[in-house]
Amino acid sequence: MAEEILRLERVCKAYNVGLPSETEVLHDIDLRLNRGQFLALTGPSGSGKSTLLNIVGLLDRPTSGRLFIKGQDTGLLGDAAITRLRGHTIGFVFQDHHLISAFTAQENVMMPLLVDRGFPGADIAARAGDLMERVGLVKVAGNLAANMSGGQQQRVAIARALAMGPDLVLADEPTGNLDTKSADSVFELMRQVNRESGTSFLMVTHNLDLARRCDRIIDVVDGRINS
């Protein structure tokens, strides 16, 4: 039986709760993601995809419903435990990659490890070096992030997302700022990581060509799953 990495049960999210302006943006979301699955999250702008991704990424909490990460009910956890679970279980890849431009590519990859450990070490540098090799950038590991192409920067962001060995990677429009060739290359890299390591992926995308190459498409319309 496949290991369950993520499960949402009737998750709702509302803002300005109790006020006349209260607005519910997610309605009774049920979703399950097993180890090794690669899911695409699609839908029009304003449909609730980013809100859903923030809840799955433990950056926000649902108003109601339950969210399980590796069988753990996150609604029972305090803020410190949520932060720890997020840091060790979930990796993030953003459209704008959010690299530190004054740091080298390898130093950017090292950041999650340094934050977790609190001090540098040879093993951290070795881990980052291995990841740079995995994403095909070992020859430019010492280059400043600011001096790299968009496709290279997004590859660095993927390596950084993998630094802690997460079970789940959340990718929010990871190819949105890239040309077609670079977008295809970045997507194939994520797919390779997914297949080789069994890391689960949930990717928000407007690129239907890429979405069709995923294991499953989850379409979000007006805050509800439409598939």
SEGU-78414 format. One record per residue (C-alpha): residue in three letters; residue number from 1; x, y, z. Coordinates in steps of 0.02 Angstrom, whole numbers, plus 50000, padded with zeros to 5 digits. Each point is the difference from the previous one (the first is absolute). Layout:
<zamis>
{zami 'ALA', NUM, {X, Y, Z}}
...
</zamis>
This chain:
<zamis>
{zami 'MET', 1, {50000, 50000, 50000}}
{zami 'ALA', 2, {50068, 50171, 49951}}
{zami 'GLU', 3, {50056, 50113, 50141}}
{zami 'GLU', 4, {49888, 50151, 50023}}
{zami 'ILE', 5, {50097, 50164, 50005}}
{zami 'LEU', 6, {49857, 50125, 49998}}
{zami 'ARG', 7, {49814, 49994, 50037}}
{zami 'LEU', 8, {49872, 50140, 50011}}
{zami 'GLU', 9, {49827, 49966, 50068}}
{zami 'ARG', 10, {49862, 50129, 49968}}
{zami 'VAL', 11, {50123, 50144, 50015}}
{zami 'CYS', 12, {49924, 50174, 49994}}
{zami 'LYS', 13, {50085, 50169, 50011}}
{zami 'ALA', 14, {49913, 50164, 50036}}
{zami 'TYR', 15, {50064, 50176, 50031}}
{zami 'ASN', 16, {49927, 50135, 50113}}
{zami 'VAL', 17, {49905, 49866, 50095}}
{zami 'GLY', 18, {49853, 50071, 50098}}
{zami 'LEU', 19, {50002, 50165, 49907}}
{zami 'PRO', 20, {49877, 50060, 49867}}
{zami 'SER', 21, {50142, 49984, 49875}}
{zami 'GLU', 22, {50031, 49816, 50040}}
{zami 'THR', 23, {50050, 49906, 49843}}
{zami 'GLU', 24, {50026, 49814, 49980}}
{zami 'VAL', 25, {50129, 49963, 49866}}
{zami 'LEU', 26, {50017, 49811, 50021}}
{zami 'HIS', 27, {49851, 49885, 50017}}
{zami 'ASP', 28, {50006, 49820, 50064}}
{zami 'ILE', 29, {50164, 49952, 49918}}
{zami 'ASP', 30, {50039, 49814, 50001}}
{zami 'LEU', 31, {50170, 49950, 49932}}
{zami 'ARG', 32, {50121, 49857, 50021}}
{zami 'LEU', 33, {50180, 49985, 49939}}
{zami 'ASN', 34, {50103, 49842, 50019}}
{zami 'ARG', 35, {50188, 49979, 49999}}
{zami 'GLY', 36, {50073, 50017, 49827}}
{zami 'GLN', 37, {49849, 50084, 49921}}
{zami 'PHE', 38, {50019, 50158, 49894}}
{zami 'LEU', 39, {49840, 50103, 49997}}
{zami 'ALA', 40, {49960, 50158, 49903}}
{zami 'LEU', 41, {49887, 50130, 50079}}
{zami 'THR', 42, {49914, 50104, 49867}}
{zami 'GLY', 43, {49862, 50129, 49989}}
{zami 'PRO', 44, {49969, 50183, 49956}}
{zami 'SER', 45, {50078, 50143, 50097}}
{zami 'GLY', 46, {49906, 50032, 50161}}
{zami 'SER', 47, {49934, 49822, 50010}}
{zami 'GLY', 48, {50086, 49964, 50166}}
{zami 'LYS', 49, {50153, 49903, 49941}}
{zami 'SER', 50, {50126, 50107, 50094}}
{zami 'THR', 51, {49894, 49998, 50158}}
{zami 'LEU', 52, {49992, 49811, 49989}}
{zami 'LEU', 53, {50187, 49988, 49973}}
{zami 'ASN', 54, {50032, 50111, 50152}}
{zami 'ILE', 55, {49893, 49887, 50108}}
{zami 'VAL', 56, {50084, 49842, 49936}}
{zami 'GLY', 57, {50169, 50083, 50030}}
{zami 'LEU', 58, {49952, 50039, 50181}}
{zami 'LEU', 59, {50019, 50186, 49968}}
{zami 'ASP', 60, {49817, 50026, 50043}}
{zami 'ARG', 61, {49870, 49902, 50095}}
{zami 'PRO', 62, {49828, 49948, 49938}}
{zami 'THR', 63, {49845, 50076, 50077}}
{zami 'SER', 64, {49925, 49827, 50013}}
{zami 'GLY', 65, {50039, 49824, 49943}}
{zami 'ARG', 66, {50154, 49893, 50030}}
{zami 'LEU', 67, {50172, 49995, 49921}}
{zami 'PHE', 68, {50112, 49848, 50023}}
{zami 'ILE', 69, {50186, 49995, 49956}}
{zami 'LYS', 70, {50069, 49821, 50003}}
{zami 'GLY', 71, {49852, 49949, 50108}}
{zami 'GLN', 72, {50024, 50141, 50126}}
{zami 'ASP', 73, {49849, 50111, 50033}}
{zami 'THR', 74, {50078, 50174, 49985}}
{zami 'GLY', 75, {49852, 50080, 50087}}
{zami 'LEU', 76, {50063, 49925, 50163}}
{zami 'LEU', 77, {50172, 50080, 49985}}
{zami 'GLY', 78, {50061, 50164, 50073}}
{zami 'ASP', 79, {50097, 50129, 49902}}
{zami 'ALA', 80, {50172, 49932, 50045}}
{zami 'ALA', 81, {49953, 49823, 49948}}
{zami 'ILE', 82, {49923, 50066, 49838}}
{zami 'THR', 83, {50161, 50094, 49960}}
{zami 'ARG', 84, {50104, 49844, 50034}}
{zami 'LEU', 85, {49887, 49889, 49895}}
{zami 'ARG', 86, {50001, 50123, 49856}}
{zami 'GLY', 87, {50189, 50018, 50003}}
{zami 'HIS', 88, {50034, 49813, 49999}}
{zami 'THR', 89, {49858, 49935, 49892}}
{zami 'ILE', 90, {49958, 50131, 49868}}
{zami 'GLY', 91, {50107, 50087, 49869}}
{zami 'PHE', 92, {49945, 50154, 49903}}
{zami 'VAL', 93, {50036, 50059, 49823}}
{zami 'PHE', 94, {49928, 50170, 49953}}
{zami 'GLN', 95, {49974, 50086, 49834}}
{zami 'ASP', 96, {50123, 50137, 50049}}
{zami 'HIS', 97, {50119, 49873, 50081}}
{zami 'HIS', 98, {50042, 50121, 50145}}
{zami 'LEU', 99, {50187, 49968, 49996}}
{zami 'ILE', 100, {50119, 50115, 50094}}
{zami 'SER', 101, {50083, 50089, 49854}}
{zami 'ALA', 102, {50160, 50044, 50094}}
{zami 'PHE', 103, {50031, 49817, 50046}}
{zami 'THR', 104, {50070, 49867, 49886}}
{zami 'ALA', 105, {49890, 49863, 49931}}
{zami 'GLN', 106, {50071, 49873, 50122}}
{zami 'GLU', 107, {49981, 50119, 50148}}
{zami 'ASN', 108, {49816, 50021, 49956}}
{zami 'VAL', 109, {49978, 49811, 50002}}
{zami 'MET', 110, {50085, 49992, 50170}}
{zami 'MET', 111, {49880, 50124, 50082}}
{zami 'PRO', 112, {49864, 49878, 50060}}
{zami 'LEU', 113, {50134, 49889, 50075}}
{zami 'LEU', 114, {50084, 50146, 50087}}
{zami 'VAL', 115, {49835, 50062, 50070}}
{zami 'ASP', 116, {49961, 49826, 50066}}
{zami 'ARG', 117, {50173, 49965, 50069}}
{zami 'GLY', 118, {50044, 50175, 50058}}
{zami 'PHE', 119, {50183, 49984, 49950}}
{zami 'PRO', 120, {50098, 49953, 49843}}
{zami 'GLY', 121, {50090, 49836, 49975}}
{zami 'ALA', 122, {50091, 49900, 49868}}
{zami 'ASP', 123, {49852, 49882, 49984}}
{zami 'ILE', 124, {49884, 50145, 49957}}
{zami 'ALA', 125, {50117, 50058, 49862}}
{zami 'ALA', 126, {50014, 49821, 49936}}
{zami 'ARG', 127, {49810, 49980, 49998}}
{zami 'ALA', 128, {49980, 50162, 49904}}
{zami 'GLY', 129, {50135, 49948, 49879}}
{zami 'ASP', 130, {49913, 49834, 49967}}
{zami 'LEU', 131, {49837, 50091, 49966}}
{zami 'MET', 132, {50085, 50121, 49880}}
{zami 'GLU', 133, {50065, 49849, 49905}}
{zami 'ARG', 134, {49827, 49923, 50000}}
{zami 'VAL', 135, {49922, 50154, 49917}}
{zami 'GLY', 136, {50142, 50011, 49874}}
{zami 'LEU', 137, {50082, 50160, 50066}}
{zami 'VAL', 138, {50157, 49939, 50086}}
{zami 'LYS', 139, {50110, 50101, 49881}}
{zami 'VAL', 140, {49915, 50163, 50050}}
{zami 'ALA', 141, {49973, 49962, 50184}}
{zami 'GLY', 142, {50115, 50144, 50048}}
{zami 'ASN', 143, {49912, 50129, 49890}}
{zami 'LEU', 144, {49895, 50134, 50080}}
{zami 'ALA', 145, {49815, 49964, 49981}}
{zami 'ALA', 146, {49975, 50174, 49925}}
{zami 'ASN', 147, {50113, 49953, 49855}}
{zami 'MET', 148, {49906, 49843, 49949}}
{zami 'SER', 149, {49864, 49978, 49869}}
{zami 'GLY', 150, {49819, 49979, 50052}}
{zami 'GLY', 151, {50006, 49814, 49962}}
{zami 'GLN', 152, {50158, 49978, 50102}}
{zami 'GLN', 153, {49928, 50099, 50145}}
{zami 'GLN', 154, {49846, 49889, 50002}}
{zami 'ARG', 155, {50111, 49845, 50000}}
{zami 'VAL', 156, {50089, 50072, 50152}}
{zami 'ALA', 157, {49830, 50028, 50081}}
{zami 'ILE', 158, {49956, 49817, 49970}}
{zami 'ALA', 159, {50164, 49945, 50079}}
{zami 'ARG', 160, {49964, 50112, 50150}}
{zami 'ALA', 161, {49826, 49925, 50016}}
{zami 'LEU', 162, {50079, 49826, 50008}}
{zami 'ALA', 163, {50133, 50048, 50129}}
{zami 'MET', 164, {49907, 49928, 50149}}
{zami 'GLY', 165, {49946, 49843, 49908}}
{zami 'PRO', 166, {49814, 50044, 50004}}
{zami 'ASP', 167, {49860, 49876, 49969}}
{zami 'LEU', 168, {49898, 50131, 49907}}
{zami 'VAL', 169, {50051, 50143, 49885}}
{zami 'LEU', 170, {49876, 50140, 49965}}
{zami 'ALA', 171, {50035, 50093, 49839}}
{zami 'ASP', 172, {49905, 50162, 49968}}
{zami 'GLU', 173, {50009, 50041, 49813}}
{zami 'PRO', 174, {50183, 49944, 49995}}
{zami 'THR', 175, {50012, 50025, 49811}}
{zami 'GLY', 176, {49892, 50155, 49987}}
{zami 'ASN', 177, {50144, 50120, 49968}}
{zami 'LEU', 178, {50098, 49886, 49883}}
{zami 'ASP', 179, {50005, 49980, 49812}}
{zami 'THR', 180, {49931, 49838, 49927}}
{zami 'LYS', 181, {50167, 49908, 49992}}
{zami 'SER', 182, {50051, 50048, 50177}}
{zami 'ALA', 183, {49827, 49960, 50066}}
{zami 'ASP', 184, {50006, 49826, 49925}}
{zami 'SER', 185, {50174, 49971, 50071}}
{zami 'VAL', 186, {49949, 50055, 50176}}
{zami 'PHE', 187, {49843, 49893, 49994}}
{zami 'GLU', 188, {50098, 49847, 49943}}
{zami 'LEU', 189, {50123, 50027, 50142}}
{zami 'MET', 190, {49859, 49997, 50127}}
{zami 'ARG', 191, {49927, 49847, 49917}}
{zami 'GLN', 192, {50170, 49914, 50009}}
{zami 'VAL', 193, {50015, 50038, 50186}}
{zami 'ASN', 194, {49824, 49936, 50024}}
{zami 'ARG', 195, {50035, 49835, 49911}}
{zami 'GLU', 196, {50172, 49968, 50074}}
{zami 'SER', 197, {49969, 50046, 50181}}
{zami 'GLY', 198, {49813, 49975, 50021}}
{zami 'THR', 199, {49978, 50180, 50055}}
{zami 'SER', 200, {49819, 50055, 49977}}
{zami 'PHE', 201, {49963, 50160, 49904}}
{zami 'LEU', 202, {49851, 50117, 49998}}
{zami 'MET', 203, {50024, 50129, 49862}}
{zami 'VAL', 204, {49891, 50152, 49966}}
{zami 'THR', 205, {50007, 50040, 49815}}
{zami 'HIS', 206, {49906, 50088, 49861}}
{zami 'ASN', 207, {50099, 49900, 49872}}
{zami 'LEU', 208, {49880, 49864, 49946}}
{zami 'ASP', 209, {50133, 49913, 49895}}
{zami 'LEU', 210, {50104, 49973, 50157}}
{zami 'ALA', 211, {49846, 49956, 50104}}
{zami 'ARG', 212, {49956, 49859, 49880}}
{zami 'ARG', 213, {50171, 49924, 50031}}
{zami 'CYS', 214, {49962, 49982, 50186}}
{zami 'ASP', 215, {49921, 49847, 50081}}
{zami 'ARG', 216, {49837, 50092, 50033}}
{zami 'ILE', 217, {49922, 50172, 49974}}
{zami 'ILE', 218, {49904, 50082, 50143}}
{zami 'ASP', 219, {49892, 50141, 49931}}
{zami 'VAL', 220, {49948, 50135, 50124}}
{zami 'VAL', 221, {49851, 50110, 49952}}
{zami 'ASP', 222, {49924, 50127, 50119}}
{zami 'GLY', 223, {50084, 49920, 50150}}
{zami 'ARG', 224, {49941, 49824, 49962}}
{zami 'ILE', 225, {50086, 49850, 49923}}
{zami 'ASN', 226, {49920, 49970, 49830}}
{zami 'SER', 227, {50079, 49831, 49960}}
</zamis>
